[in-house]
Amino acid sequence: MAGAEAAVRASIDSDRDCTEKALAQMELRRKINLLIGEWKAAGGGDVLPDVRNPVRLHFVKTVGRSGRAISRR
């Protein structure tokens, strides 16, 4: 999806026709919306990931030689 958006932007910035790329991007969005609708109809209720609210990675640090891991936030 991000690649399709970047291709459309690059075409627009270069003042080229982006009709096909934009239609492909809209088709991807339609498919994603259908998948989300099916997921919700099947009982999905979790919060879906969003690029505006990225999931933070938790780094794991081992303590000494014991191999015990401590999660850092």
Summary of the structure (lengths in Angstrom):
residues: 73
radius of gyration: 20.3
end to end distance: 29.3
largest distance: 60.4
contacts: 122
relative contact order: 0.09
helix: 48%
strand: 16%
